[in-house]
Amino acid sequence: MTLPSIACFIRYQVDPFQREAFHEYAQNWGRIIPRCGGKLLGYFMPHEGTNDIAWGIIGFDTLASYESYRARLQSDSEAIANFGMAESKRLILREERTFVRWVEGTS
C-alpha cells in the first residue's frame, strides 16, 4: 500500500449521547473527502473504554494539496451540509488537527 506523505490527524471530542449522529457525520465524509481531493484513511469511533473521543485521518501528498482540498470543501454543498448538521446537533464538542508525516519503512 502506498501511503500519502502527510496526514491530517483529527481528534474529536464528541457528545457521547450522539455517537449515532457522529457515525452518520463520518460516513458522509467517506463520500465528500475523496471527491474534494483528500485520501481518507479512516474514521474511528468510541467502541469500548473512553466514550467521547473519535478520530479521522486524511492523507495528502503535500500541504499545498491540503490547502486545495480545504478550498474545495468550502464550496462543496454536501460538505457544507455535513458541517451544518454537526453544528446544529452540537455533536462535536472539540476538534484538534495535527499534521504528521509518514516514516518510510514502517508500513
MDTraj code that builds the backbone (N, CA, C; nanometers):
import mdtraj as md
import numpy as np

residues = "MET THR LEU PRO SER ILE ALA CYS PHE ILE ARG TYR GLN VAL ASP PRO PHE GLN ARG GLU ALA PHE HIS GLU TYR ALA GLN ASN TRP GLY ARG ILE ILE PRO ARG CYS GLY GLY LYS LEU LEU GLY TYR PHE MET PRO HIS GLU GLY THR ASN ASP ILE ALA TRP GLY ILE ILE GLY PHE ASP THR LEU ALA SER TYR GLU SER TYR ARG ALA ARG LEU GLN SER ASP SER GLU ALA ILE ALA ASN PHE GLY MET ALA GLU SER LYS ARG LEU ILE LEU ARG GLU GLU ARG THR PHE VAL ARG TRP VAL GLU GLY THR SER".split()
xyz = np.array([
    [0.0842, -0.1177, 0.0000],
    [0.0000, 0.0000, 0.0000],
    [0.0886, 0.1238, 0.0000],
    [0.0589, 0.2180, -0.0877],
    [0.1300, 0.3441, -0.0913],
    [0.0595, 0.4441, -0.0018],
    [0.1307, 0.4961, 0.0948],
    [0.0721, 0.5923, 0.1871],
    [0.1021, 0.7341, 0.1411],
    [0.0122, 0.8283, 0.1716],
    [0.0404, 0.9681, 0.1400],
    [0.1558, 1.0184, 0.2263],
    [0.2215, 1.1242, 0.1805],
    [0.3371, 1.1788, 0.2516],
    [0.3016, 1.2363, 0.3876],
    [0.1867, 1.3038, 0.3950],
    [0.1440, 1.3628, 0.5219],
    [-0.0006, 1.3235, 0.5497],
    [-0.0369, 1.3334, 0.6753],
    [-0.1750, 1.3040, 0.7136],
    [-0.2226, 1.4087, 0.8121],
    [-0.3476, 1.4440, 0.7965],
    [-0.4149, 1.5302, 0.8928],
    [-0.4849, 1.4361, 0.9902],
    [-0.4396, 1.4381, 1.1128],
    [-0.4932, 1.3523, 1.2180],
    [-0.5886, 1.4388, 1.2996],
    [-0.7172, 1.4081, 1.2954],
    [-0.8183, 1.4886, 1.3635],
    [-0.8690, 1.4127, 1.4853],
    [-0.8585, 1.4756, 1.6002],
    [-0.9098, 1.4187, 1.7258],
    [-1.0360, 1.4961, 1.7609],
    [-1.1457, 1.4230, 1.7776],
    [-1.2737, 1.4826, 1.8117],
    [-1.3115, 1.4461, 1.9540],
    [-1.3628, 1.5426, 2.0278],
    [-1.4350, 1.5113, 2.1496],
    [-1.5816, 1.5231, 2.1101],
    [-1.6546, 1.4131, 2.1213],
    [-1.7937, 1.4096, 2.0769],
    [-1.8871, 1.3953, 2.1963],
    [-2.0092, 1.4368, 2.1760],
    [-2.1117, 1.4152, 2.2775],
    [-2.1378, 1.2645, 2.2822],
    [-2.1122, 1.1989, 2.3943],
    [-2.1269, 1.0531, 2.3991],
    [-2.2706, 1.0061, 2.3781],
    [-2.3670, 1.0961, 2.3902],
    [-2.5068, 1.0593, 2.3680],
    [-2.5476, 1.0782, 2.2218],
    [-2.4503, 1.1211, 2.1376],
    [-2.4795, 1.1420, 1.9964],
    [-2.3829, 1.0640, 1.9068],
    [-2.3430, 0.9487, 1.9528],
    [-2.2495, 0.8684, 1.8730],
    [-2.3101, 0.8278, 1.7384],
    [-2.4402, 0.8002, 1.7342],
    [-2.5032, 0.7647, 1.6060],
    [-2.4980, 0.8815, 1.5080],
    [-2.5170, 1.0022, 1.5577],
    [-2.5072, 1.1208, 1.4710],
    [-2.3635, 1.1373, 1.4213],
    [-2.2647, 1.1093, 1.5068],
    [-2.1257, 1.1180, 1.4619],
    [-2.0975, 1.0100, 1.3575],
    [-2.1545, 0.8937, 1.3758],
    [-2.1404, 0.7855, 1.2783],
    [-2.1883, 0.8321, 1.1408],
    [-2.3041, 0.8959, 1.1364],
    [-2.3577, 0.9498, 1.0112],
    [-2.2639, 1.0573, 0.9543],
    [-2.2173, 1.1460, 1.0397],
    [-2.1240, 1.2529, 1.0011],
    [-1.9991, 1.1926, 0.9360],
    [-1.9414, 1.0920, 0.9999],
    [-1.8207, 1.0266, 0.9475],
    [-1.8493, 0.9572, 0.8144],
    [-1.9605, 0.8861, 0.8057],
    [-1.9949, 0.8186, 0.6801],
    [-2.0117, 0.9183, 0.5658],
    [-2.0689, 1.0335, 0.5937],
    [-2.0832, 1.1363, 0.4910],
    [-1.9468, 1.1795, 0.4372],
    [-1.8479, 1.1915, 0.5253],
    [-1.7132, 1.2296, 0.4802],
    [-1.6531, 1.1238, 0.3898],
    [-1.6976, 1.0011, 0.4044],
    [-1.6490, 0.8942, 0.3169],
    [-1.6758, 0.9205, 0.1695],
    [-1.7786, 0.9960, 0.1395],
    [-1.8088, 1.0366, 0.0009],
    [-1.7433, 1.1707, -0.0330],
    [-1.7466, 1.2626, 0.0627],
    [-1.7059, 1.4005, 0.0376],
    [-1.5547, 1.4151, 0.0241],
    [-1.4792, 1.3574, 0.1155],
    [-1.3343, 1.3773, 0.1200],
    [-1.2659, 1.3342, -0.0093],
    [-1.2911, 1.2145, -0.0605],
    [-1.2244, 1.1760, -0.1862],
    [-1.2621, 1.2678, -0.3034],
    [-1.3876, 1.3075, -0.3080],
    [-1.4333, 1.3955, -0.4161],
    [-1.3615, 1.5313, -0.4122],
    [-1.3270, 1.5765, -0.2915],
    [-1.2625, 1.7070, -0.2767],
    [-1.1098, 1.6989, -0.2793],
    [-1.0545, 1.5785, -0.2931],
    [-0.9103, 1.5652, -0.3110],
    [-0.8318, 1.5065, -0.1961],
    [-0.8976, 1.4694, -0.0873],
    [-0.8277, 1.4048, 0.0235],
    [-0.8266, 1.2539, 0.0070],
    [-0.7331, 1.1887, 0.0733],
    [-0.7261, 1.0419, 0.0733],
    [-0.7688, 0.9953, 0.2126],
    [-0.8954, 0.9581, 0.2240],
    [-0.9478, 0.9200, 0.3544],
    [-0.8856, 0.7881, 0.3988],
    [-0.8144, 0.7931, 0.5109],
    [-0.7541, 0.6725, 0.5670],
    [-0.8479, 0.6086, 0.6683],
    [-0.9444, 0.6857, 0.7184],
    [-1.0464, 0.6275, 0.8045],
    [-1.0950, 0.7195, 0.9140],
    [-1.2147, 0.6871, 0.9615],
    [-1.2722, 0.7481, 1.0812],
    [-1.2852, 0.6384, 1.1837],
    [-1.2648, 0.6734, 1.3088],
    [-1.2687, 0.5758, 1.4179],
    [-1.3513, 0.6344, 1.5311],
    [-1.4453, 0.5530, 1.5804],
    [-1.5385, 0.5960, 1.6841],
    [-1.5138, 0.5223, 1.8143],
    [-1.5645, 0.5782, 1.9244],
    [-1.5552, 0.5052, 2.0508],
    [-1.6245, 0.3695, 2.0408],
    [-1.5620, 0.2712, 2.0977],
    [-1.6208, 0.1372, 2.0978],
    [-1.6303, 0.0844, 2.2406],
    [-1.5180, 0.0860, 2.3093],
    [-1.5141, 0.0412, 2.4480],
    [-1.4151, 0.1311, 2.5194],
    [-1.4375, 0.1551, 2.6449],
    [-1.3493, 0.2455, 2.7186],
    [-1.4003, 0.3882, 2.7070],
    [-1.3103, 0.4813, 2.6792],
    [-1.3481, 0.6220, 2.6667],
    [-1.4591, 0.6368, 2.5631],
    [-1.5673, 0.7043, 2.6002],
    [-1.6848, 0.7071, 2.5134],
    [-1.7060, 0.8393, 2.4400],
    [-1.6086, 0.9315, 2.4483],
    [-1.6311, 1.0612, 2.3851],
    [-1.5157, 1.1071, 2.2948],
    [-1.4283, 1.0173, 2.2549],
    [-1.3158, 1.0524, 2.1683],
    [-1.3245, 0.9719, 2.0388],
    [-1.3120, 1.0436, 1.9265],
    [-1.3135, 0.9815, 1.7941],
    [-1.1990, 1.0422, 1.7131],
    [-1.1628, 0.9752, 1.6032],
    [-1.0530, 1.0227, 1.5188],
    [-1.0910, 1.0113, 1.3721],
    [-1.0329, 1.1000, 1.2940],
    [-1.0382, 1.0918, 1.1492],
    [-0.8975, 1.1132, 1.0966],
    [-0.8598, 1.0387, 0.9943],
    [-0.7257, 1.0515, 0.9370],
    [-0.7393, 1.0672, 0.7862],
    [-0.6840, 1.1781, 0.7350],
    [-0.6939, 1.2100, 0.5927],
    [-0.5535, 1.2350, 0.5399],
    [-0.5176, 1.1681, 0.4308],
    [-0.3850, 1.1809, 0.3735],
    [-0.3793, 1.2814, 0.2595],
    [-0.2603, 1.3400, 0.2433],
    [-0.2324, 1.4355, 0.1360],
    [-0.0885, 1.4174, 0.0916],
    [-0.0630, 1.4484, -0.0340],
    [0.0738, 1.4393, -0.0844],
    [0.1599, 1.5556, -0.0363],
    [0.0985, 1.6737, -0.0225],
    [0.1707, 1.7939, 0.0206],
    [0.0764, 1.8817, 0.1020],
    [0.1316, 1.9789, 0.1728],
    [0.0469, 2.0758, 0.2411],
    [-0.0302, 2.1606, 0.1405],
    [0.0277, 2.1850, 0.0233],
    [-0.0424, 2.2590, -0.0817],
    [-0.1677, 2.1821, -0.1266],
    [-0.1584, 2.0491, -0.1366],
    [-0.2767, 1.9718, -0.1752],
    [-0.3822, 1.9770, -0.0647],
    [-0.3403, 1.9875, 0.0607],
    [-0.4347, 2.0056, 0.1709],
    [-0.5071, 2.1394, 0.1560],
    [-0.4324, 2.2444, 0.1244],
    [-0.4933, 2.3766, 0.1087],
    [-0.5949, 2.3771, -0.0058],
    [-0.5637, 2.3109, -0.1159],
    [-0.6580, 2.2994, -0.2282],
    [-0.7832, 2.2235, -0.1853],
    [-0.7639, 2.1166, -0.1110],
    [-0.8750, 2.0360, -0.0585],
    [-0.9657, 2.1226, 0.0288],
    [-0.9060, 2.2006, 0.1195],
    [-0.9849, 2.2866, 0.2088],
    [-1.0680, 2.3874, 0.1284],
    [-1.0097, 2.4419, 0.0224],
    [-1.0823, 2.5369, -0.0621],
    [-1.2010, 2.4682, -0.1302],
    [-1.1812, 2.3454, -0.1776],
    [-1.2911, 2.2725, -0.2418],
    [-1.4016, 2.2401, -0.1417],
    [-1.3647, 2.2070, -0.0176],
    [-1.4657, 2.1785, 0.0851],
    [-1.5582, 2.2975, 0.1062],
    [-1.5018, 2.4169, 0.1027],
    [-1.5797, 2.5371, 0.1314],
    [-1.6862, 2.5656, 0.0265],
    [-1.6730, 2.5055, -0.0912],
    [-1.7739, 2.5281, -0.1950],
    [-1.8545, 2.4019, -0.2274],
    [-1.8295, 2.2932, -0.1565],
    [-1.8998, 2.1675, -0.1803],
    [-2.0297, 2.1662, -0.0986],
    [-2.1429, 2.1561, -0.1662],
    [-2.2719, 2.1650, -0.0964],
    [-2.2913, 2.0542, 0.0071],
    [-2.2449, 1.9334, -0.0225],
    [-2.2603, 1.8238, 0.0746],
    [-2.1695, 1.8447, 0.1959],
    [-2.0498, 1.8976, 0.1746],
    [-1.9591, 1.9276, 0.2865],
    [-2.0191, 2.0359, 0.3754],
    [-2.0730, 2.1405, 0.3128],
    [-2.1352, 2.2490, 0.3880],
    [-2.2516, 2.1953, 0.4713],
    [-2.3324, 2.1084, 0.4118],
    [-2.4456, 2.0487, 0.4837],
    [-2.3982, 1.9608, 0.5987],
    [-2.2902, 1.8856, 0.5786],
    [-2.2399, 1.7977, 0.6847],
    [-2.1859, 1.8793, 0.8021],
    [-2.1095, 1.9842, 0.7726],
    [-2.0638, 2.0738, 0.8793],
    [-2.1836, 2.1337, 0.9527],
    [-2.2848, 2.1755, 0.8766],
    [-2.4039, 2.2351, 0.9364],
    [-2.4799, 2.1395, 1.0259],
    [-2.4909, 2.0132, 0.9832],
    [-2.5589, 1.9122, 1.0647],
    [-2.4851, 1.8935, 1.1977],
    [-2.3528, 1.8827, 1.1925],
    [-2.2745, 1.8635, 1.3155],
    [-2.2902, 1.9835, 1.4085],
    [-2.2904, 2.1018, 1.3505],
    [-2.3043, 2.2227, 1.4307],
    [-2.4427, 2.2334, 1.4924],
    [-2.5459, 2.2090, 1.4130],
    [-2.6823, 2.2230, 1.4649],
    [-2.7128, 2.1206, 1.5740],
    [-2.6569, 2.0008, 1.5621],
    [-2.6786, 1.8970, 1.6646],
    [-2.5801, 1.9098, 1.7803],
    [-2.4764, 1.9932, 1.7627],
    [-2.3734, 2.0151, 1.8653],
    [-2.3100, 1.8824, 1.9072],
    [-2.2850, 1.7977, 1.8084],
    [-2.2320, 1.6650, 1.8397],
    [-2.0806, 1.6649, 1.8592],
    [-2.0115, 1.7634, 1.8047],
    [-1.8666, 1.7739, 1.8241],
    [-1.8410, 1.8851, 1.9247],
    [-1.7824, 1.8479, 2.0385],
    [-1.7566, 1.9437, 2.1447],
    [-1.6219, 2.0129, 2.1279],
    [-1.5283, 1.9415, 2.0655],
    [-1.3937, 1.9951, 2.0458],
    [-1.3287, 1.9200, 1.9313],
    [-1.2438, 1.9904, 1.8572],
    [-1.1750, 1.9287, 1.7441],
    [-1.0315, 1.9790, 1.7410],
    [-0.9366, 1.8876, 1.7263],
    [-0.7942, 1.9216, 1.7171],
    [-0.7386, 1.8612, 1.5896],
    [-0.6565, 1.9378, 1.5189],
    [-0.5918, 1.8884, 1.3963],
    [-0.4416, 1.8884, 1.4163],
    [-0.3804, 1.7767, 1.3826],
    [-0.2358, 1.7634, 1.3871],
    [-0.1909, 1.7059, 1.2539],
    [-0.0842, 1.7613, 1.1999],
    [-0.0300, 1.7093, 1.0740],
    [0.0925, 1.6259, 1.1054],
    [0.0930, 1.5054, 1.0521],
    [0.2036, 1.4124, 1.0753],
    [0.2560, 1.3659, 0.9399],
    [0.3788, 1.3217, 0.9388],
    [0.4346, 1.2667, 0.8148],
    [0.4663, 1.1204, 0.8362],
    [0.4535, 1.0478, 0.7276],
    [0.4786, 0.9045, 0.7279],
    [0.6286, 0.8791, 0.7397],
    [0.6658, 0.7841, 0.8216],
    [0.8050, 0.7416, 0.8344],
    [0.8247, 0.6216, 0.7428],
    [0.9014, 0.6398, 0.6369],
    [0.9225, 0.5318, 0.5411],
    [0.9787, 0.4068, 0.6093],
    [0.9368, 0.2910, 0.5587],
    [0.9843, 0.1648, 0.6123],
    [0.9073, 0.1150, 0.7332],
    [0.7951, 0.1826, 0.7647],
    [0.7186, 0.1411, 0.8823],
    [0.5821, 0.0851, 0.8503],
    [0.5544, 0.0603, 0.7248],
    [0.4245, 0.0006, 0.6924],
    [0.4431, -0.1183, 0.6011],
])
top = md.Topology()
chain = top.add_chain()
for i, resn in enumerate(residues, 1):
    res = top.add_residue(resn, chain, resSeq=i)
    for name in ("N", "CA", "C"):
        top.add_atom(name, md.element.get_by_symbol(name[0]), res)
traj = md.Trajectory(xyz[None], top)
